[in-house]
Amino acid sequence: MSRTEPPPDHEQARRAKLTSLLAAGDQPYKFGFERTHTLGDLVAKYGDVEPGSDTGDEVRVAGRIRTIRRHGLLMFADLQDSSGKVQLFVDAARLESRFEDFGDLDIGDWAGVWGTVITTKRGELSVRIDGFDILSKCLHPLPEKWHGLKDIELRTRQRYVDLITNPRSMEILLARSRAVVSIRNWLADRDFIEVETPMLHPIPGGATARPFVTFHETLGMNLYLRIAPELYLKRLIVGGVEKVFEINRSFRNEGVSNQHNPEFTMLELYQAFADYFTMADLLEGIVRAAAMAVRGSLKFDYQGRELDLESPFRRVRLVDLVREHGFDPEVESEALMQIYEKKIEPEIFQPTFVMDFPREVTPLARMHRSEEGFTENLDLVIAGMEVGPAYSELIDPIDQRARFAEQLAQREAGDTEAQVIDEDFLLALEYGMPPTGGLGFGIDRMVRILADVPSIREVILFPVLRPEKPAPEKPAPEKPANG
């Protein structure tokens, strides 16, 4: 709705109530409210009280009004906060002159109430209120209670309304939080150090992708939003930090899909004196820790199929996997990767480490110790998605310079995703980097699996969206002649 258009009748009615509150000297947007309990606290403490009981316990609670039902001189309302929902029992004999004021509240208004904890004859846990304050006036009607917002684009554009009306969206938000906390704790228990590295880079690097570019006015130079934190974390390994990780926001100037968002969250981790076999073990542990935190089990359904995270994850070489599916692995690397990415990867459901990729597609991985033309890297694939790559890291500065030079030649030939030469990183390698294993882990994709949703747009609170079509401009009303 354009700001120049008049609000619909239902919004006008709410705005009229706002005006009345202000005229009566009531502040409809309070500075705070002192609670004694959350609504979840009440459910936990009084959920087993017998029907028809009066506990005599006085409480102060606050939340958003979700329903109001009037029955003569009684009203019943549902109050909801982030921890739960409790019924309000509103008696005209108790509230007296403020009974009608309560009836003027709208669905969506925030209210603070005080009163006594009771249960109705039907056993409904309630607060019989002695008084209330409006804390914040809601000027827009909420979507219908039982259906909420269904259009996924509208839900992501108005995530605030989505969270109010769709309990499932709040469940997904909490699942993501539990997963990230579990990963942090799991790594901390194994002596990994969490760090923060720059999000603005003087040159793009750390992965093969097209970067976002911006301009720093004071320095008079281009800066690039982080594609990956890899090269900075490796500098720390050179400096003697033997176990390091970052849960980071990274940015890639690419398309938007069920699996991709230009802004995304990943775990990146490095460990000295380790290789890609060590990283595979770590990935299994990380995945299981997150699954237990969110699902409470290592076997659960994803989109109607049982996913088994309890059994050891399969480990299979890329060329063997291609051969298993009836394709010829003896092709040049670009064709091999096309076969794998288009025909095979989407069909891998159970967790699988696909191992040993062609050298040309992994410029930062170490050459394979026994397979010529391949590097020691792997992709963890679950439910048809790459969830986490891992590497035996390239630590030879001479080899790394040659790989960068190859990437630069590709970039000069028109490949905008190819990497450039990072001289400072090469200098760091020349000081000596110990044998190192590294991994990346897609938080968004893993949470999508754990939350059992088909798109990462469901697990990113505010994904990138195309702009809405603006409403046609209307001429502004003329000002009165007296100003």
PAMAR-392529 format. One record per residue (C-alpha): residue in one letter; x, y, z. Coordinates in steps of 0.5 Angstrom, whole numbers, plus 500, padded with zeros to 3 digits. Example, Ala and Ser with C-alpha at 12.3 -4.5 7.8 and 13.67 -1.06 7.14 Angstrom:
BEGIN
a525491516s527498514
! end
This chain:
BEGIN
m500500500s503507498r504512504t499517500e493512500p488512506p489506510p483501510d477502514h480497519e486500520q483507520a479504526r485502530r488509528a482512531k483508538l490511538t488518537s483517543l488514548l492520546a487525548a485521554g492522556d494515556q501513553p500508548y507506547k510505554f517505556g517498559f513493564e516490570r514482569t514477575h514471570t514469563l508466560g512459559d514460567l506460568v505454564a511450567k509452575y502451574g500447568d498441573v493445577e486442578p480445574g477450578s482452582d484459585t492459587g492466590d498467587e499474584v503475578r505480572v505478565a506481558g505479551r501480545i494479545r492474540t484473541i479476545r472473546r466476549h461473553g456478557l460481563l466476562m472476556f477471555a483473551d489469549l496473551q502470548d510472549s516468546s515463551g508461551k501463551v496463557q489465557l486472561f480471565v477478565d471479569a467486569a466486576r473486578l475491572e469495573s470502569r476499565f472493563e470496556d477499556f480492555g474490550d477496546l484492545d485490538i488483536g496484536d496490541w502489546a499489554g502488561v497485566w497483573g492479577t491472580v493465577i487460576t484455572t477455569k472449570r474446564g482446567e484452562l490456566s488463566v490469569r484473572i486480571d486486576g488491571f492492565d496497561i497497553l504497552s504498544k498499539c498495533l496499527h495493522p490487523l494480523p493475518e487470520k489466526w489459524h492460517g497466518l501468512k502462507d505466501i513464502e515471499l510475503r513471509t520473508r518480506q514481513r518476517y516480523v508478521d510471520l514470526i507472530t502468526n506462524p509458530r513453525s517459523m519461531e521453531i525454525l529460528l530456535a532450531r538454528s540458534r540451538a544448532v549454532v550454539s551446539i557447534r560452538n560448544w563442541l569445538a570449544d570442548r576440543d580446544f578450538i579458538e574462535v576468532e573474527t577476521p575482516m569482512l572487507h578485503p582489499i582483494p577477493g580470495g579464499a574461494t572461487a566466486r564473483p565478489f561484491v565490490t564497494f569503494h572506500e572514500t578515505l582510502g580511495m580504493n575498492l574493497y570486496l565483501r568477504i567471499a570466505p575467511e580462508l586466507y586470514l584463518k590460514r595466516l593465524i595457523v602460520g602464526g601458531v594458532e593450531k586450532v582455529f574457527e570462525i562462524n562467519r557471514s560471507f557474500r557471493n555475487e551469485g543467483v538466488s535459489n533454494q540452496h543459495n543466498p548471496e549472503f550466507t553463514m558458514l563455519e570455517l575451521y583449520q587444524a595444524f598437523a591434520d589432513y582431510f581425513t581428520m577433517a572428515d572425522l570432525l565434520e561427522g562430529i559437528v553434524r551429529a552434535a547439531a542434530m542432537a541439539v535440534r532433533g534429539s536423535l541421529k535418525f529422523d525424516y527429511q522431506g519424507r525420507e529417513l536420514d541416518l546420521e548415526s551410521p559412519f558416513r560413506r567415503v567414496r572417491l569421485v571417479d568411483l562414484v561417477r563409474e558407479h552411476g554408469f558414466d565414464p570418469e576418464v574425461e577432462s575435469e570440466a566434463l567430470m564435474q558437470i556429470y557429478e554436479k548435475k547427475i550424481e550429487p542431487e541423488i545422494f541422500q544419506p551423508t557421503f564424503v565424495m573424495d579427491f577432486p581434479r586439481e583444476v577445480t581446487p586451487l587451494a587444496r594440496m596435491h593428492r599423495s598418490e593420485e596424480g592430477f587430483t587433490e586431497n579434498l572432499d565434499l560432504v553431501i547430505a540430501g542432495m546438497e553439498v554441506g561442507p568441503a574439507y581439504s588437506e591444505l596447500i602449504d607449499p608457497i611455490d605451488q600456491r603461487a603457481r596455482f594463483a597464477e593459473q587462476l589469474a590467467q583464467r580471470e584475464a581470459g574472462d572468468t570473473e570468479a577466478q582468484v587473484i594473487d594474494e602476495d601477503f598470503l604467499l609471504a605468510l606461507e613463506y614463513g612456514m605453515p605446518p601440515t594443516g587440514g581445513l573445512g567449511f560447513g554451510i550453517d544455512r544448508m545444515v539447518r535446512i536439513l535439521a528443520d526439515v524445510p525445502s528451502i534455505r529461505e526458510v532458515i535465513l531470517f531476512p534473505v535477499l529478495r527482489p524489490e517490490k514493485p513500487a505503487p504508482e506515485k500520486p500527487a501530494p495534497e496541496k497545503p492550505a494557503n495559510g501553511
! end
